[in-house]
Amino acid sequence: MVKREAKIIRPAKKLTEQEKQEIKAAFDEAQAWAKSVGLTEQDIEDAIREVRQERRKALQNQRQSA
């Protein structure tokens, strides 16, 4: 379950075994690609941090202009 703004959002359905395998394969492929281009875990953490900061700034600007 994911909690957002005091609302609990439940998954719409359970994943099938095939869907789980497809998701795992996609993650494995992404991880292999990242390794092949030399990305580190720190690079990923930095990118996530940057995107989150930009999103917060955009939300603040949106609230201020409203």
CHARMM internal coordinates of N, CA and C (Angstrom, degrees):
IC EDIT
DIST 1 N 1 CA 1.4517
DIST 1 CA 1 C 1.5272
ANGL 1 N 1 CA 1 C 109.94
DIST 1 C 2 N 1.3011
ANGL 1 CA 1 C 2 N 115.55
DIHE 1 N 1 CA 1 C 2 N 146.97
DIST 2 N 2 CA 1.4511
ANGL 1 C 2 N 2 CA 121.85
DIHE 1 CA 1 C 2 N 2 CA 179.26
DIST 2 CA 2 C 1.5224
ANGL 2 N 2 CA 2 C 107.55
DIHE 1 C 2 N 2 CA 2 C -117.56
DIST 2 C 3 N 1.3296
ANGL 2 CA 2 C 3 N 116.36
DIHE 2 N 2 CA 2 C 3 N 129.01
DIST 3 N 3 CA 1.4584
ANGL 2 C 3 N 3 CA 119.78
DIHE 2 CA 2 C 3 N 3 CA -179.42
DIST 3 CA 3 C 1.5180
ANGL 3 N 3 CA 3 C 108.83
DIHE 2 C 3 N 3 CA 3 C -103.89
DIST 3 C 4 N 1.3193
ANGL 3 CA 3 C 4 N 116.10
DIHE 3 N 3 CA 3 C 4 N 124.00
DIST 4 N 4 CA 1.4608
ANGL 3 C 4 N 4 CA 121.58
DIHE 3 CA 3 C 4 N 4 CA 178.89
DIST 4 CA 4 C 1.5125
ANGL 4 N 4 CA 4 C 108.75
DIHE 3 C 4 N 4 CA 4 C -139.98
DIST 4 C 5 N 1.3157
ANGL 4 CA 4 C 5 N 115.66
DIHE 4 N 4 CA 4 C 5 N 129.26
DIST 5 N 5 CA 1.4531
ANGL 4 C 5 N 5 CA 122.24
DIHE 4 CA 4 C 5 N 5 CA 176.97
DIST 5 CA 5 C 1.5278
ANGL 5 N 5 CA 5 C 111.77
DIHE 4 C 5 N 5 CA 5 C 45.18
DIST 5 C 6 N 1.3181
ANGL 5 CA 5 C 6 N 115.54
DIHE 5 N 5 CA 5 C 6 N 49.61
DIST 6 N 6 CA 1.4628
ANGL 5 C 6 N 6 CA 123.49
DIHE 5 CA 5 C 6 N 6 CA 176.00
DIST 6 CA 6 C 1.5321
ANGL 6 N 6 CA 6 C 113.31
DIHE 5 C 6 N 6 CA 6 C 62.81
DIST 6 C 7 N 1.3093
ANGL 6 CA 6 C 7 N 117.45
DIHE 6 N 6 CA 6 C 7 N 16.51
DIST 7 N 7 CA 1.4622
ANGL 6 C 7 N 7 CA 121.69
DIHE 6 CA 6 C 7 N 7 CA 175.24
DIST 7 CA 7 C 1.5085
ANGL 7 N 7 CA 7 C 108.14
DIHE 6 C 7 N 7 CA 7 C -113.81
DIST 7 C 8 N 1.2901
ANGL 7 CA 7 C 8 N 116.79
DIHE 7 N 7 CA 7 C 8 N 139.91
DIST 8 N 8 CA 1.4533
ANGL 7 C 8 N 8 CA 120.12
DIHE 7 CA 7 C 8 N 8 CA 176.86
DIST 8 CA 8 C 1.5175
ANGL 8 N 8 CA 8 C 107.64
DIHE 7 C 8 N 8 CA 8 C -102.57
DIST 8 C 9 N 1.3240
ANGL 8 CA 8 C 9 N 115.16
DIHE 8 N 8 CA 8 C 9 N 124.30
DIST 9 N 9 CA 1.4565
ANGL 8 C 9 N 9 CA 120.85
DIHE 8 CA 8 C 9 N 9 CA -179.13
DIST 9 CA 9 C 1.5229
ANGL 9 N 9 CA 9 C 107.72
DIHE 8 C 9 N 9 CA 9 C -106.24
DIST 9 C 10 N 1.2988
ANGL 9 CA 9 C 10 N 116.29
DIHE 9 N 9 CA 9 C 10 N 120.21
DIST 10 N 10 CA 1.4534
ANGL 9 C 10 N 10 CA 120.87
DIHE 9 CA 9 C 10 N 10 CA -179.86
DIST 10 CA 10 C 1.5336
ANGL 10 N 10 CA 10 C 109.43
DIHE 9 C 10 N 10 CA 10 C -96.15
DIST 10 C 11 N 1.3095
ANGL 10 CA 10 C 11 N 116.81
DIHE 10 N 10 CA 10 C 11 N 145.80
DIST 11 N 11 CA 1.4684
ANGL 10 C 11 N 11 CA 118.88
DIHE 10 CA 10 C 11 N 11 CA 177.03
DIST 11 CA 11 C 1.5242
ANGL 11 N 11 CA 11 C 110.62
DIHE 10 C 11 N 11 CA 11 C -58.55
DIST 11 C 12 N 1.3105
ANGL 11 CA 11 C 12 N 116.45
DIHE 11 N 11 CA 11 C 12 N 145.09
DIST 12 N 12 CA 1.4613
ANGL 11 C 12 N 12 CA 120.83
DIHE 11 CA 11 C 12 N 12 CA -178.55
DIST 12 CA 12 C 1.5179
ANGL 12 N 12 CA 12 C 111.74
DIHE 11 C 12 N 12 CA 12 C -68.91
DIST 12 C 13 N 1.3174
ANGL 12 CA 12 C 13 N 116.56
DIHE 12 N 12 CA 12 C 13 N -32.01
DIST 13 N 13 CA 1.4621
ANGL 12 C 13 N 13 CA 120.32
DIHE 12 CA 12 C 13 N 13 CA -178.71
DIST 13 CA 13 C 1.5193
ANGL 13 N 13 CA 13 C 109.24
DIHE 12 C 13 N 13 CA 13 C -159.61
DIST 13 C 14 N 1.3160
ANGL 13 CA 13 C 14 N 115.51
DIHE 13 N 13 CA 13 C 14 N 164.24
DIST 14 N 14 CA 1.4574
ANGL 13 C 14 N 14 CA 119.74
DIHE 13 CA 13 C 14 N 14 CA 174.43
DIST 14 CA 14 C 1.5221
ANGL 14 N 14 CA 14 C 108.45
DIHE 13 C 14 N 14 CA 14 C -82.99
DIST 14 C 15 N 1.3187
ANGL 14 CA 14 C 15 N 114.60
DIHE 14 N 14 CA 14 C 15 N 148.13
DIST 15 N 15 CA 1.4579
ANGL 14 C 15 N 15 CA 119.25
DIHE 14 CA 14 C 15 N 15 CA 178.27
DIST 15 CA 15 C 1.5234
ANGL 15 N 15 CA 15 C 110.08
DIHE 14 C 15 N 15 CA 15 C -76.99
DIST 15 C 16 N 1.3158
ANGL 15 CA 15 C 16 N 114.50
DIHE 15 N 15 CA 15 C 16 N 141.94
DIST 16 N 16 CA 1.4579
ANGL 15 C 16 N 16 CA 119.06
DIHE 15 CA 15 C 16 N 16 CA 174.40
DIST 16 CA 16 C 1.5253
ANGL 16 N 16 CA 16 C 108.37
DIHE 15 C 16 N 16 CA 16 C -78.13
DIST 16 C 17 N 1.3031
ANGL 16 CA 16 C 17 N 116.73
DIHE 16 N 16 CA 16 C 17 N 165.61
DIST 17 N 17 CA 1.4628
ANGL 16 C 17 N 17 CA 120.57
DIHE 16 CA 16 C 17 N 17 CA 178.44
DIST 17 CA 17 C 1.5293
ANGL 17 N 17 CA 17 C 110.58
DIHE 16 C 17 N 17 CA 17 C -61.12
DIST 17 C 18 N 1.3319
ANGL 17 CA 17 C 18 N 117.07
DIHE 17 N 17 CA 17 C 18 N -38.79
DIST 18 N 18 CA 1.4622
ANGL 17 C 18 N 18 CA 120.85
DIHE 17 CA 17 C 18 N 18 CA 178.59
DIST 18 CA 18 C 1.5342
ANGL 18 N 18 CA 18 C 110.77
DIHE 17 C 18 N 18 CA 18 C -63.62
DIST 18 C 19 N 1.3304
ANGL 18 CA 18 C 19 N 116.80
DIHE 18 N 18 CA 18 C 19 N -42.63
DIST 19 N 19 CA 1.4624
ANGL 18 C 19 N 19 CA 120.13
DIHE 18 CA 18 C 19 N 19 CA 178.82
DIST 19 CA 19 C 1.5313
ANGL 19 N 19 CA 19 C 110.86
DIHE 18 C 19 N 19 CA 19 C -63.46
DIST 19 C 20 N 1.3243
ANGL 19 CA 19 C 20 N 116.67
DIHE 19 N 19 CA 19 C 20 N -40.70
DIST 20 N 20 CA 1.4619
ANGL 19 C 20 N 20 CA 120.60
DIHE 19 CA 19 C 20 N 20 CA 177.35
DIST 20 CA 20 C 1.5207
ANGL 20 N 20 CA 20 C 110.73
DIHE 19 C 20 N 20 CA 20 C -60.47
DIST 20 C 21 N 1.3333
ANGL 20 CA 20 C 21 N 115.94
DIHE 20 N 20 CA 20 C 21 N -42.42
DIST 21 N 21 CA 1.4645
ANGL 20 C 21 N 21 CA 120.21
DIHE 20 CA 20 C 21 N 21 CA -179.95
DIST 21 CA 21 C 1.5298
ANGL 21 N 21 CA 21 C 111.04
DIHE 20 C 21 N 21 CA 21 C -66.20
DIST 21 C 22 N 1.3365
ANGL 21 CA 21 C 22 N 116.89
DIHE 21 N 21 CA 21 C 22 N -38.66
DIST 22 N 22 CA 1.4645
ANGL 21 C 22 N 22 CA 120.84
DIHE 21 CA 21 C 22 N 22 CA 178.92
DIST 22 CA 22 C 1.5291
ANGL 22 N 22 CA 22 C 111.03
DIHE 21 C 22 N 22 CA 22 C -65.35
DIST 22 C 23 N 1.3295
ANGL 22 CA 22 C 23 N 116.26
DIHE 22 N 22 CA 22 C 23 N -40.54
DIST 23 N 23 CA 1.4628
ANGL 22 C 23 N 23 CA 120.40
DIHE 22 CA 22 C 23 N 23 CA 178.68
DIST 23 CA 23 C 1.5262
ANGL 23 N 23 CA 23 C 109.99
DIHE 22 C 23 N 23 CA 23 C -65.48
DIST 23 C 24 N 1.3134
ANGL 23 CA 23 C 24 N 116.52
DIHE 23 N 23 CA 23 C 24 N -44.23
DIST 24 N 24 CA 1.4642
ANGL 23 C 24 N 24 CA 120.77
DIHE 23 CA 23 C 24 N 24 CA 178.84
DIST 24 CA 24 C 1.5246
ANGL 24 N 24 CA 24 C 110.20
DIHE 23 C 24 N 24 CA 24 C -60.99
DIST 24 C 25 N 1.3342
ANGL 24 CA 24 C 25 N 116.94
DIHE 24 N 24 CA 24 C 25 N -42.85
DIST 25 N 25 CA 1.4638
ANGL 24 C 25 N 25 CA 120.60
DIHE 24 CA 24 C 25 N 25 CA 179.51
DIST 25 CA 25 C 1.5306
ANGL 25 N 25 CA 25 C 110.54
DIHE 24 C 25 N 25 CA 25 C -62.47
DIST 25 C 26 N 1.3331
ANGL 25 CA 25 C 26 N 117.06
DIHE 25 N 25 CA 25 C 26 N -39.97
DIST 26 N 26 CA 1.4645
ANGL 25 C 26 N 26 CA 120.46
DIHE 25 CA 25 C 26 N 26 CA 179.41
DIST 26 CA 26 C 1.5278
ANGL 26 N 26 CA 26 C 110.77
DIHE 25 C 26 N 26 CA 26 C -65.25
DIST 26 C 27 N 1.3398
ANGL 26 CA 26 C 27 N 116.76
DIHE 26 N 26 CA 26 C 27 N -42.20
DIST 27 N 27 CA 1.4621
ANGL 26 C 27 N 27 CA 120.06
DIHE 26 CA 26 C 27 N 27 CA 177.88
DIST 27 CA 27 C 1.5231
ANGL 27 N 27 CA 27 C 110.93
DIHE 26 C 27 N 27 CA 27 C -64.96
DIST 27 C 28 N 1.3270
ANGL 27 CA 27 C 28 N 116.63
DIHE 27 N 27 CA 27 C 28 N -42.53
DIST 28 N 28 CA 1.4584
ANGL 27 C 28 N 28 CA 120.56
DIHE 27 CA 27 C 28 N 28 CA 178.96
DIST 28 CA 28 C 1.5223
ANGL 28 N 28 CA 28 C 111.05
DIHE 27 C 28 N 28 CA 28 C -60.94
DIST 28 C 29 N 1.3338
ANGL 28 CA 28 C 29 N 116.25
DIHE 28 N 28 CA 28 C 29 N -41.36
DIST 29 N 29 CA 1.4596
ANGL 28 C 29 N 29 CA 120.94
DIHE 28 CA 28 C 29 N 29 CA 179.15
DIST 29 CA 29 C 1.5277
ANGL 29 N 29 CA 29 C 110.80
DIHE 28 C 29 N 29 CA 29 C -65.23
DIST 29 C 30 N 1.3346
ANGL 29 CA 29 C 30 N 116.64
DIHE 29 N 29 CA 29 C 30 N -43.74
DIST 30 N 30 CA 1.4598
ANGL 29 C 30 N 30 CA 120.65
DIHE 29 CA 29 C 30 N 30 CA 179.26
DIST 30 CA 30 C 1.5317
ANGL 30 N 30 CA 30 C 110.90
DIHE 29 C 30 N 30 CA 30 C -63.83
DIST 30 C 31 N 1.3144
ANGL 30 CA 30 C 31 N 115.88
DIHE 30 N 30 CA 30 C 31 N -40.35
DIST 31 N 31 CA 1.4598
ANGL 30 C 31 N 31 CA 120.27
DIHE 30 CA 30 C 31 N 31 CA 179.66
DIST 31 CA 31 C 1.5361
ANGL 31 N 31 CA 31 C 110.76
DIHE 30 C 31 N 31 CA 31 C -65.53
DIST 31 C 32 N 1.3180
ANGL 31 CA 31 C 32 N 116.84
DIHE 31 N 31 CA 31 C 32 N -41.44
DIST 32 N 32 CA 1.4599
ANGL 31 C 32 N 32 CA 120.85
DIHE 31 CA 31 C 32 N 32 CA 178.48
DIST 32 CA 32 C 1.5291
ANGL 32 N 32 CA 32 C 110.55
DIHE 31 C 32 N 32 CA 32 C -63.95
DIST 32 C 33 N 1.3370
ANGL 32 CA 32 C 33 N 116.67
DIHE 32 N 32 CA 32 C 33 N -41.50
DIST 33 N 33 CA 1.4621
ANGL 32 C 33 N 33 CA 120.44
DIHE 32 CA 32 C 33 N 33 CA 178.55
DIST 33 CA 33 C 1.5313
ANGL 33 N 33 CA 33 C 110.03
DIHE 32 C 33 N 33 CA 33 C -62.64
DIST 33 C 34 N 1.3401
ANGL 33 CA 33 C 34 N 116.60
DIHE 33 N 33 CA 33 C 34 N -47.11
DIST 34 N 34 CA 1.4629
ANGL 33 C 34 N 34 CA 120.48
DIHE 33 CA 33 C 34 N 34 CA -178.85
DIST 34 CA 34 C 1.5225
ANGL 34 N 34 CA 34 C 110.76
DIHE 33 C 34 N 34 CA 34 C -58.64
DIST 34 C 35 N 1.3201
ANGL 34 CA 34 C 35 N 115.71
DIHE 34 N 34 CA 34 C 35 N -41.45
DIST 35 N 35 CA 1.4601
ANGL 34 C 35 N 35 CA 119.73
DIHE 34 CA 34 C 35 N 35 CA 179.08
DIST 35 CA 35 C 1.5287
ANGL 35 N 35 CA 35 C 110.32
DIHE 34 C 35 N 35 CA 35 C -66.06
DIST 35 C 36 N 1.3380
ANGL 35 CA 35 C 36 N 117.08
DIHE 35 N 35 CA 35 C 36 N -38.48
DIST 36 N 36 CA 1.4639
ANGL 35 C 36 N 36 CA 120.76
DIHE 35 CA 35 C 36 N 36 CA -177.61
DIST 36 CA 36 C 1.5252
ANGL 36 N 36 CA 36 C 112.90
DIHE 35 C 36 N 36 CA 36 C -66.79
DIST 36 C 37 N 1.3369
ANGL 36 CA 36 C 37 N 116.89
DIHE 36 N 36 CA 36 C 37 N -27.42
DIST 37 N 37 CA 1.4698
ANGL 36 C 37 N 37 CA 119.77
DIHE 36 CA 36 C 37 N 37 CA 179.27
DIST 37 CA 37 C 1.5219
ANGL 37 N 37 CA 37 C 111.82
DIHE 36 C 37 N 37 CA 37 C -98.41
DIST 37 C 38 N 1.3312
ANGL 37 CA 37 C 38 N 116.30
DIHE 37 N 37 CA 37 C 38 N 3.98
DIST 38 N 38 CA 1.4560
ANGL 37 C 38 N 38 CA 120.34
DIHE 37 CA 37 C 38 N 38 CA 173.19
DIST 38 CA 38 C 1.5156
ANGL 38 N 38 CA 38 C 116.37
DIHE 37 C 38 N 38 CA 38 C 86.52
DIST 38 C 39 N 1.3253
ANGL 38 CA 38 C 39 N 118.06
DIHE 38 N 38 CA 38 C 39 N 16.59
DIST 39 N 39 CA 1.4624
ANGL 38 C 39 N 39 CA 119.61
DIHE 38 CA 38 C 39 N 39 CA 177.44
DIST 39 CA 39 C 1.5212
ANGL 39 N 39 CA 39 C 110.03
DIHE 38 C 39 N 39 CA 39 C -73.78
DIST 39 C 40 N 1.3290
ANGL 39 CA 39 C 40 N 114.93
DIHE 39 N 39 CA 39 C 40 N 143.90
DIST 40 N 40 CA 1.4596
ANGL 39 C 40 N 40 CA 120.36
DIHE 39 CA 39 C 40 N 40 CA 177.08
DIST 40 CA 40 C 1.5263
ANGL 40 N 40 CA 40 C 108.80
DIHE 39 C 40 N 40 CA 40 C -110.25
DIST 40 C 41 N 1.3265
ANGL 40 CA 40 C 41 N 116.34
DIHE 40 N 40 CA 40 C 41 N 168.87
DIST 41 N 41 CA 1.4653
ANGL 40 C 41 N 41 CA 119.85
DIHE 40 CA 40 C 41 N 41 CA 176.33
DIST 41 CA 41 C 1.5234
ANGL 41 N 41 CA 41 C 110.23
DIHE 40 C 41 N 41 CA 41 C -59.67
DIST 41 C 42 N 1.3288
ANGL 41 CA 41 C 42 N 116.76
DIHE 41 N 41 CA 41 C 42 N -36.73
DIST 42 N 42 CA 1.4642
ANGL 41 C 42 N 42 CA 120.21
DIHE 41 CA 41 C 42 N 42 CA 179.15
DIST 42 CA 42 C 1.5268
ANGL 42 N 42 CA 42 C 111.04
DIHE 41 C 42 N 42 CA 42 C -64.33
DIST 42 C 43 N 1.3294
ANGL 42 CA 42 C 43 N 117.56
DIHE 42 N 42 CA 42 C 43 N -37.73
DIST 43 N 43 CA 1.4703
ANGL 42 C 43 N 43 CA 120.76
DIHE 42 CA 42 C 43 N 43 CA 176.55
DIST 43 CA 43 C 1.5286
ANGL 43 N 43 CA 43 C 110.82
DIHE 42 C 43 N 43 CA 43 C -59.35
DIST 43 C 44 N 1.3176
ANGL 43 CA 43 C 44 N 116.07
DIHE 43 N 43 CA 43 C 44 N -43.28
DIST 44 N 44 CA 1.4651
ANGL 43 C 44 N 44 CA 121.05
DIHE 43 CA 43 C 44 N 44 CA -179.32
DIST 44 CA 44 C 1.5263
ANGL 44 N 44 CA 44 C 110.25
DIHE 43 C 44 N 44 CA 44 C -66.47
DIST 44 C 45 N 1.3292
ANGL 44 CA 44 C 45 N 116.35
DIHE 44 N 44 CA 44 C 45 N -45.03
DIST 45 N 45 CA 1.4693
ANGL 44 C 45 N 45 CA 120.37
DIHE 44 CA 44 C 45 N 45 CA 178.32
DIST 45 CA 45 C 1.5192
ANGL 45 N 45 CA 45 C 110.90
DIHE 44 C 45 N 45 CA 45 C -60.19
DIST 45 C 46 N 1.3248
ANGL 45 CA 45 C 46 N 117.21
DIHE 45 N 45 CA 45 C 46 N -42.03
DIST 46 N 46 CA 1.4675
ANGL 45 C 46 N 46 CA 121.46
DIHE 45 CA 45 C 46 N 46 CA 178.52
DIST 46 CA 46 C 1.5287
ANGL 46 N 46 CA 46 C 111.20
DIHE 45 C 46 N 46 CA 46 C -63.34
DIST 46 C 47 N 1.3205
ANGL 46 CA 46 C 47 N 116.88
DIHE 46 N 46 CA 46 C 47 N -41.96
DIST 47 N 47 CA 1.4688
ANGL 46 C 47 N 47 CA 120.83
DIHE 46 CA 46 C 47 N 47 CA 179.86
DIST 47 CA 47 C 1.5284
ANGL 47 N 47 CA 47 C 110.55
DIHE 46 C 47 N 47 CA 47 C -64.55
DIST 47 C 48 N 1.3197
ANGL 47 CA 47 C 48 N 116.80
DIHE 47 N 47 CA 47 C 48 N -42.76
DIST 48 N 48 CA 1.4679
ANGL 47 C 48 N 48 CA 120.55
DIHE 47 CA 47 C 48 N 48 CA 178.68
DIST 48 CA 48 C 1.5266
ANGL 48 N 48 CA 48 C 110.14
DIHE 47 C 48 N 48 CA 48 C -63.10
DIST 48 C 49 N 1.3285
ANGL 48 CA 48 C 49 N 116.56
DIHE 48 N 48 CA 48 C 49 N -44.75
DIST 49 N 49 CA 1.4666
ANGL 48 C 49 N 49 CA 121.54
DIHE 48 CA 48 C 49 N 49 CA 179.37
DIST 49 CA 49 C 1.5378
ANGL 49 N 49 CA 49 C 110.10
DIHE 48 C 49 N 49 CA 49 C -58.96
DIST 49 C 50 N 1.3333
ANGL 49 CA 49 C 50 N 116.60
DIHE 49 N 49 CA 49 C 50 N -44.18
DIST 50 N 50 CA 1.4664
ANGL 49 C 50 N 50 CA 120.78
DIHE 49 CA 49 C 50 N 50 CA -178.84
DIST 50 CA 50 C 1.5264
ANGL 50 N 50 CA 50 C 111.73
DIHE 49 C 50 N 50 CA 50 C -63.67
DIST 50 C 51 N 1.3171
ANGL 50 CA 50 C 51 N 116.69
DIHE 50 N 50 CA 50 C 51 N -44.07
DIST 51 N 51 CA 1.4681
ANGL 50 C 51 N 51 CA 120.51
DIHE 50 CA 50 C 51 N 51 CA 179.86
DIST 51 CA 51 C 1.5216
ANGL 51 N 51 CA 51 C 110.46
DIHE 50 C 51 N 51 CA 51 C -64.07
DIST 51 C 52 N 1.3241
ANGL 51 CA 51 C 52 N 116.81
DIHE 51 N 51 CA 51 C 52 N -41.89
DIST 52 N 52 CA 1.4652
ANGL 51 C 52 N 52 CA 120.04
DIHE 51 CA 51 C 52 N 52 CA 179.50
DIST 52 CA 52 C 1.5219
ANGL 52 N 52 CA 52 C 111.16
DIHE 51 C 52 N 52 CA 52 C -64.13
DIST 52 C 53 N 1.3318
ANGL 52 CA 52 C 53 N 117.62
DIHE 52 N 52 CA 52 C 53 N -40.62
DIST 53 N 53 CA 1.4627
ANGL 52 C 53 N 53 CA 120.72
DIHE 52 CA 52 C 53 N 53 CA 177.66
DIST 53 CA 53 C 1.5199
ANGL 53 N 53 CA 53 C 110.89
DIHE 52 C 53 N 53 CA 53 C -63.15
DIST 53 C 54 N 1.3229
ANGL 53 CA 53 C 54 N 117.00
DIHE 53 N 53 CA 53 C 54 N -43.79
DIST 54 N 54 CA 1.4651
ANGL 53 C 54 N 54 CA 120.78
DIHE 53 CA 53 C 54 N 54 CA 178.87
DIST 54 CA 54 C 1.5259
ANGL 54 N 54 CA 54 C 110.97
DIHE 53 C 54 N 54 CA 54 C -62.59
DIST 54 C 55 N 1.3296
ANGL 54 CA 54 C 55 N 116.63
DIHE 54 N 54 CA 54 C 55 N -39.82
DIST 55 N 55 CA 1.4650
ANGL 54 C 55 N 55 CA 120.69
DIHE 54 CA 54 C 55 N 55 CA 179.31
DIST 55 CA 55 C 1.5255
ANGL 55 N 55 CA 55 C 110.50
DIHE 54 C 55 N 55 CA 55 C -64.88
DIST 55 C 56 N 1.3357
ANGL 55 CA 55 C 56 N 116.39
DIHE 55 N 55 CA 55 C 56 N -43.00
DIST 56 N 56 CA 1.4733
ANGL 55 C 56 N 56 CA 119.56
DIHE 55 CA 55 C 56 N 56 CA 178.74
DIST 56 CA 56 C 1.5235
ANGL 56 N 56 CA 56 C 110.85
DIHE 55 C 56 N 56 CA 56 C -61.61
DIST 56 C 57 N 1.3334
ANGL 56 CA 56 C 57 N 116.87
DIHE 56 N 56 CA 56 C 57 N -43.42
DIST 57 N 57 CA 1.4609
ANGL 56 C 57 N 57 CA 120.61
DIHE 56 CA 56 C 57 N 57 CA 178.94
DIST 57 CA 57 C 1.5243
ANGL 57 N 57 CA 57 C 111.24
DIHE 56 C 57 N 57 CA 57 C -61.91
DIST 57 C 58 N 1.3229
ANGL 57 CA 57 C 58 N 116.75
DIHE 57 N 57 CA 57 C 58 N -42.77
DIST 58 N 58 CA 1.4608
ANGL 57 C 58 N 58 CA 120.74
DIHE 57 CA 57 C 58 N 58 CA 179.95
DIST 58 CA 58 C 1.5266
ANGL 58 N 58 CA 58 C 110.53
DIHE 57 C 58 N 58 CA 58 C -63.40
DIST 58 C 59 N 1.3304
ANGL 58 CA 58 C 59 N 116.88
DIHE 58 N 58 CA 58 C 59 N -41.25
DIST 59 N 59 CA 1.4660
ANGL 58 C 59 N 59 CA 120.08
DIHE 58 CA 58 C 59 N 59 CA 178.60
DIST 59 CA 59 C 1.5252
ANGL 59 N 59 CA 59 C 111.35
DIHE 58 C 59 N 59 CA 59 C -65.70
DIST 59 C 60 N 1.3287
ANGL 59 CA 59 C 60 N 116.79
DIHE 59 N 59 CA 59 C 60 N -40.17
DIST 60 N 60 CA 1.4648
ANGL 59 C 60 N 60 CA 120.38
DIHE 59 CA 59 C 60 N 60 CA 177.76
DIST 60 CA 60 C 1.5229
ANGL 60 N 60 CA 60 C 110.64
DIHE 59 C 60 N 60 CA 60 C -63.07
DIST 60 C 61 N 1.3355
ANGL 60 CA 60 C 61 N 116.48
DIHE 60 N 60 CA 60 C 61 N -44.17
DIST 61 N 61 CA 1.4650
ANGL 60 C 61 N 61 CA 119.88
DIHE 60 CA 60 C 61 N 61 CA 179.02
DIST 61 CA 61 C 1.5127
ANGL 61 N 61 CA 61 C 111.09
DIHE 60 C 61 N 61 CA 61 C -63.86
DIST 61 C 62 N 1.3121
ANGL 61 CA 61 C 62 N 116.81
DIHE 61 N 61 CA 61 C 62 N -37.77
DIST 62 N 62 CA 1.4574
ANGL 61 C 62 N 62 CA 121.45
DIHE 61 CA 61 C 62 N 62 CA 179.73
DIST 62 CA 62 C 1.5291
ANGL 62 N 62 CA 62 C 110.14
DIHE 61 C 62 N 62 CA 62 C -65.44
DIST 62 C 63 N 1.3178
ANGL 62 CA 62 C 63 N 117.04
DIHE 62 N 62 CA 62 C 63 N -42.01
DIST 63 N 63 CA 1.4667
ANGL 62 C 63 N 63 CA 121.32
DIHE 62 CA 62 C 63 N 63 CA 179.79
DIST 63 CA 63 C 1.5270
ANGL 63 N 63 CA 63 C 111.05
DIHE 62 C 63 N 63 CA 63 C -67.12
DIST 63 C 64 N 1.3344
ANGL 63 CA 63 C 64 N 116.78
DIHE 63 N 63 CA 63 C 64 N -38.29
DIST 64 N 64 CA 1.4450
ANGL 63 C 64 N 64 CA 120.89
DIHE 63 CA 63 C 64 N 64 CA -178.54
DIST 64 CA 64 C 1.5264
ANGL 64 N 64 CA 64 C 111.74
DIHE 63 C 64 N 64 CA 64 C -69.51
DIST 64 C 65 N 1.3053
ANGL 64 CA 64 C 65 N 116.97
DIHE 64 N 64 CA 64 C 65 N -33.34
DIST 65 N 65 CA 1.4639
ANGL 64 C 65 N 65 CA 120.28
DIHE 64 CA 64 C 65 N 65 CA -178.97
DIST 65 CA 65 C 1.5091
ANGL 65 N 65 CA 65 C 112.88
DIHE 64 C 65 N 65 CA 65 C -83.46
DIST 65 C 66 N 1.3235
ANGL 65 CA 65 C 66 N 117.04
DIHE 65 N 65 CA 65 C 66 N -11.06
DIST 66 N 66 CA 1.4791
ANGL 65 C 66 N 66 CA 120.36
DIHE 65 CA 65 C 66 N 66 CA -178.64
DIST 66 CA 66 C 1.4971
ANGL 66 N 66 CA 66 C 111.90
DIHE 65 C 66 N 66 CA 66 C -83.56
END
COOR INIT
IC SEED 1 N 1 CA 1 C
IC BUILD
